[in-house]
Amino acid sequence: MNYFLKANKNLLTYSLILLIVIPIFGINFFISFIGNILLLLFLIPLLLIILVFMGFNFYKSKINTCNSCGAISLGLSETCMNCGANLENIINNNQFNERPAESTIEVKAEEVK
């Protein structure tokens, strides 16, 4: 019997804790406690994925490519670090047109016989 107590000391400890906690707080407390832990285990990775996605989109919007040499810039400078070309034109080209009707192509449909 003494060997069994030494070998399963953790099992005995957790069993005694459960036998003390369940009558005091009730089974409903125990089930909600386990449910909250499982909820946190699923929500924390989801929150981390959302934060990584937002960070990736933030840096993706800051990346510019030089029209002259093709070097990639993070958008912190106004000139290309490789060739010295002006990157302000690239930033202006990335903005949406104020008048989309001027850049829209009108197509007329014709019936083919």
N, C-alpha and C positions, 0 to 999 in steps of 0.2 A: 504494500500500500504506500509506503514511504517513497519508493521509486516512482510510482505513478504520479504522485504530487510534484516531485522534482521535474519530471519530464514534461508535464502538462501545466506548468505554473501559469503561463499566459492564458491558456484556455480557462483555467480555474478562476483567474483574476477577472477576465472579461465576463464570465458567467455570473460571478458574484456582483459585479457592477450592474449587469442587466437585471438581476433579481432584486437589487435595491432600487434602481432607477424606475423600473416599470411600475411597481406598486405605488411609488410616491407621485410620479408625474402622470402615469397612465399610459396606455398603449397609443392613444391618439398623439401624444407628445412625441413618442418614439418614432412613429410613422412619419409625422410631419418633419421631424429633425432629419431623418434619412432622406426624405423627399427634397428638402432644401439643399442638402449636400449634393444630391444628384443633379438638381437644377443648376447649382453653381458650377459643377463639373462640365455641364453642357454650355452654359452661357459665357463662361470666361473664354474658351477658345473661339466662340462666335464673335465676341467683342474684339479679341485680338485680330481676327481675320478682317473685320470691318475697319479697324485702325490701320492695318497694313494696306488695305485697298485704298483708303483715303490718302495715305501718304504717297502711294504709288501714283495716284491721279494728280496729286499736287506737283510732284516732281516731273511728271509727264507733261504737264502744261507749261513748265518752265524751260523745256528743252527746245533749242533752236538749231537749225542746220544752216550753215553758211552756203549762200548761193554760188560763191566763187570757188571755194575749194572743197566743200562738202564736210568740213569739220563740224563736230557737234559741240555746242556750247550750252551751259546750264542756264543762260539768260541773265547772269549777274553783271556782264559787261556789255558796253555798247558796240565794241569792235570785236572782230574775230581774232582769237589768240594765235591762229596759225598764219593767216595771210593779211590781217589788218583791215579787212573789208568792214563796211558799216552794217551792223546787224539791226539797226532801227527799221530798215525797210522790211526785214523779215517779220519783225514784231507787228508792223502795220499790215502786212499781208495776211497774218494769222487772224486779224480781227474780222468780224462779219461785215459784209457790205451794208451800208445804210439803206440803199435802194436795191432790193433784190430784183425788181422788175427789169432793171438794166442788164442784169447778168442772166436773166432767164431767156431760154430759146423757145420761140413759139414754133410749133409744128402743126402743119395742116394735114389732115388725114385725107387720102385719096383712095378711091376704090380701084383696085387692079383688076383689069379684064383679061 
